[in-house]
Amino acid sequence: VKLPGNWGDELIFRGMEKKLGESEISFQDISEFKGFRKGCKPSSIPSIDERIRAISEKTETFYIHGGGNFNDIYSFSVDWLKTLDKFSDGRIVVGPQSIFFQNKSPESIFENIENEVYFFCRENYSYEKMKDIEEFFQNLNVYKYPDTSFYLRQPDFEGSKDEDYDLISFRKDLESSEPISKTSNALRPIQKDISVKSRDFQEFVEYVASARKIETDRLHIAIL
């Protein structure tokens, strides 16, 4: 299940694609099946129960896109976990995640989950939080594993490295760290949240590749 997101999320997805290809594991994005759309919430899909059951008949494992989307800020990842559990019998893998909950506890999400779940965390905080609740649920298996974008290497990208400007790219959403940028010393600064403002994935990559210096609070700009 490829969730909606920005070009950083696309980086995560492409890293997963590469790893699965190297491991000779075949997969299909759920949006390619009839009745589904890319980046849609399960509640927006007509006859979701029948459609999931039909897919489940020929699917061993459901994989939910990793990232920073298992929280009470965005509900996509949690909604898909609950939906797949309700209408399928297959194992569910949640790709490397960072979790964060303000208004509920992670335990409350898994109280009614019956399928076998393999939950991967991409950093220590999330891993420790999930490990704390693992013992209460026999069907929950928690592991620590790197963000799948780390599987990508320079040959996986197109683009030049000109280093002719400084890129200042901070997020402006609920996850912003509200940084103070020092633009006075910047070389021909470009100030743009390229994770959401780039026209396509290639432009996103080229913004990073051609920068002399980068200031950002975006994880996947830093990784790239």
C-alpha positions as CSV (number, residue, x, y, z in Angstrom):
1,V,0.0,0.0,0.0
2,K,1.7,3.2,-1.2
3,L,0.5,6.0,1.0
4,P,0.1,9.7,-0.1
5,G,3.0,11.9,0.7
6,N,5.8,14.1,-0.7
7,W,8.9,13.4,-2.8
8,G,10.7,12.1,0.3
9,D,8.0,9.4,0.6
10,E,8.8,8.6,-3.1
11,L,12.4,8.1,-2.1
12,I,11.3,5.6,0.6
13,F,9.1,3.8,-1.9
14,R,11.9,3.6,-4.5
15,G,14.3,2.2,-1.9
16,M,11.7,-0.5,-1.1
17,E,11.3,-1.3,-4.8
18,K,15.0,-1.8,-5.2
19,K,15.3,-4.0,-2.1
20,L,12.4,-6.2,-3.1
21,G,13.8,-6.5,-6.6
22,E,17.2,-7.6,-5.3
23,S,15.4,-10.1,-3.1
24,E,13.3,-11.4,-6.1
25,I,10.1,-10.7,-4.3
26,S,7.2,-9.7,-6.6
27,F,4.8,-7.1,-5.5
28,Q,1.9,-5.0,-6.8
29,D,0.7,-1.6,-5.6
30,I,-2.8,-1.9,-4.4
31,S,-3.8,1.2,-6.4
32,E,-3.3,-1.0,-9.6
33,F,-6.3,-3.1,-8.7
34,K,-9.8,-2.2,-9.9
35,G,-11.6,0.3,-7.7
36,F,-8.5,1.6,-5.9
37,R,-6.7,5.0,-6.4
38,K,-3.3,6.1,-5.5
39,G,-3.0,7.8,-2.1
40,C,-6.6,7.1,-1.2
41,K,-8.1,6.4,2.3
42,P,-9.8,3.1,2.6
43,S,-13.0,4.8,3.7
44,S,-13.2,6.4,0.3
45,I,-13.2,3.1,-1.7
46,P,-16.6,1.7,-2.6
47,S,-17.1,-2.0,-1.5
48,I,-13.7,-2.0,0.2
49,D,-14.5,-5.2,2.1
50,E,-15.2,-7.2,-1.1
51,R,-12.2,-5.7,-2.9
52,I,-9.7,-6.5,-0.1
53,R,-11.1,-10.1,0.2
54,A,-10.6,-10.6,-3.5
55,I,-7.0,-9.4,-3.4
56,S,-6.3,-11.4,-0.2
57,E,-7.1,-14.7,-2.0
58,K,-3.9,-14.3,-4.1
59,T,-1.8,-12.3,-1.7
60,E,0.5,-13.7,1.0
61,T,1.6,-10.4,2.6
62,F,0.3,-6.8,2.7
63,Y,3.0,-4.2,3.0
64,I,2.2,-0.7,4.2
65,H,4.6,2.0,3.1
66,G,7.1,3.1,5.7
67,G,7.9,6.7,6.7
68,G,6.7,9.0,9.5
69,N,3.0,8.3,9.0
70,F,2.1,6.0,11.9
71,N,0.7,8.7,14.2
72,D,-2.3,10.7,15.2
73,I,-1.4,13.5,12.8
74,Y,-1.9,11.6,9.6
75,S,-4.3,8.6,9.8
76,F,-3.6,6.9,6.5
77,S,-1.2,4.2,7.8
78,V,-3.3,3.4,10.9
79,D,-6.5,3.3,8.8
80,W,-5.0,0.9,6.3
81,L,-3.7,-1.4,9.1
82,K,-7.2,-1.6,10.6
83,T,-8.8,-2.1,7.2
84,L,-6.4,-4.9,6.0
85,D,-6.8,-6.6,9.3
86,K,-10.6,-6.5,9.1
87,F,-11.0,-7.8,5.6
88,S,-8.0,-10.1,5.0
89,D,-6.3,-13.0,6.7
90,G,-2.8,-12.2,5.3
91,R,0.2,-11.1,7.3
92,I,0.7,-7.4,7.5
93,V,4.2,-5.8,7.3
94,V,4.5,-2.1,8.3
95,G,7.6,-0.7,6.7
96,P,10.3,1.2,8.7
97,Q,8.3,3.8,10.6
98,S,8.7,6.7,13.1
99,I,5.7,6.7,15.4
100,F,4.3,9.6,17.4
101,F,1.1,9.8,19.4
102,Q,-0.2,12.7,21.4
103,N,-3.9,11.9,21.8
104,K,-3.8,8.1,22.0
105,S,-1.5,5.3,22.9
106,P,-0.1,2.8,20.3
107,E,-1.6,0.0,22.4
108,S,-5.1,1.2,21.6
109,I,-4.5,0.6,17.9
110,F,-3.5,-3.0,18.3
111,E,-6.1,-4.1,20.8
112,N,-8.5,-5.2,18.0
113,I,-5.9,-6.3,15.4
114,E,-6.0,-10.1,14.9
115,N,-3.7,-10.6,11.9
116,E,0.0,-11.3,12.3
117,V,1.8,-7.9,12.1
118,Y,5.5,-7.3,11.5
119,F,6.2,-3.8,12.5
120,F,9.6,-2.2,11.6
121,C,10.9,0.9,13.3
122,R,13.6,3.1,11.7
123,E,15.0,4.7,14.9
124,N,15.4,4.0,18.6
125,Y,12.5,6.1,20.0
126,S,9.9,4.3,18.0
127,Y,11.6,0.9,18.5
128,E,11.5,1.3,22.3
129,K,7.9,2.5,22.3
130,M,6.8,-0.4,20.2
131,K,8.9,-2.9,22.1
132,D,7.1,-1.8,25.3
133,I,3.8,-3.0,23.9
134,E,4.9,-6.0,21.9
135,E,4.7,-8.3,25.0
136,F,1.0,-7.6,25.3
137,F,0.1,-8.8,21.8
138,Q,1.1,-12.3,20.6
139,N,0.5,-11.3,17.0
140,L,2.8,-8.2,17.1
141,N,6.4,-8.6,16.1
142,V,8.6,-5.5,16.4
143,Y,12.0,-5.0,14.7
144,K,14.4,-2.1,14.1
145,Y,15.5,-1.6,10.5
146,P,16.8,1.4,8.5
147,D,14.6,3.7,6.4
148,T,14.4,2.0,3.0
149,S,15.7,5.1,1.2
150,F,19.1,4.0,2.4
151,Y,19.1,1.2,-0.1
152,L,19.5,3.7,-2.9
153,R,22.9,4.7,-4.1
154,Q,24.2,7.5,-6.5
155,P,23.9,5.3,-9.6
156,D,20.2,5.0,-8.9
157,F,19.7,8.7,-9.7
158,E,20.1,10.9,-12.7
159,G,21.4,14.4,-12.4
160,S,24.5,16.6,-12.3
161,K,26.3,18.0,-9.3
162,D,27.0,21.7,-10.0
163,E,27.1,23.2,-6.5
164,D,26.2,26.7,-7.7
165,Y,23.7,27.7,-4.9
166,D,22.7,27.2,-1.3
167,L,19.4,25.4,-0.8
168,I,17.2,26.4,2.2
169,S,14.4,24.0,2.4
170,F,12.3,23.8,5.5
171,R,8.9,22.3,6.0
172,K,5.8,24.5,6.8
173,D,3.4,21.9,8.2
174,L,2.7,20.4,11.6
175,E,6.0,18.6,11.7
176,S,8.1,21.8,11.2
177,S,10.9,22.3,13.6
178,E,10.5,26.1,13.1
179,P,14.2,26.7,12.4
180,I,16.0,30.0,12.1
181,S,17.9,30.1,8.8
182,K,21.0,32.2,8.3
183,T,20.6,33.4,4.8
184,S,23.0,36.3,5.0
185,N,26.0,34.1,4.3
186,A,24.2,32.0,1.7
187,L,25.5,31.7,-1.9
188,R,22.6,32.6,-4.3
189,P,20.1,31.1,-1.9
190,I,17.0,29.2,-3.1
191,Q,14.4,29.1,-0.4
192,K,11.8,26.4,-1.3
193,D,10.3,23.3,0.4
194,I,11.3,21.1,-2.5
195,S,9.7,18.0,-1.0
196,V,6.3,19.4,-1.8
197,K,7.1,22.1,-4.3
198,S,9.2,20.2,-6.9
199,R,7.4,19.4,-10.1
200,D,8.5,15.8,-10.1
201,F,10.9,13.4,-8.5
202,Q,13.7,14.2,-10.9
203,E,13.5,17.9,-10.1
204,F,13.6,17.1,-6.4
205,V,16.8,15.1,-6.8
206,E,18.4,17.8,-9.0
207,Y,17.7,20.5,-6.4
208,V,19.7,18.5,-3.9
209,A,22.4,17.4,-6.3
210,S,23.2,20.9,-7.5
211,A,23.3,22.6,-4.1
212,R,26.6,23.7,-2.6
213,K,25.1,23.7,0.9
214,I,21.7,22.7,2.3
215,E,19.7,23.8,5.3
216,T,16.7,21.6,6.0
217,D,14.5,19.9,8.6
218,R,13.4,17.4,6.0
219,L,14.8,13.9,6.8
220,H,14.9,12.7,3.2
221,I,16.6,15.8,1.8
222,A,19.3,15.1,4.4
223,I,19.5,11.4,3.4
224,L,19.6,12.3,-0.3
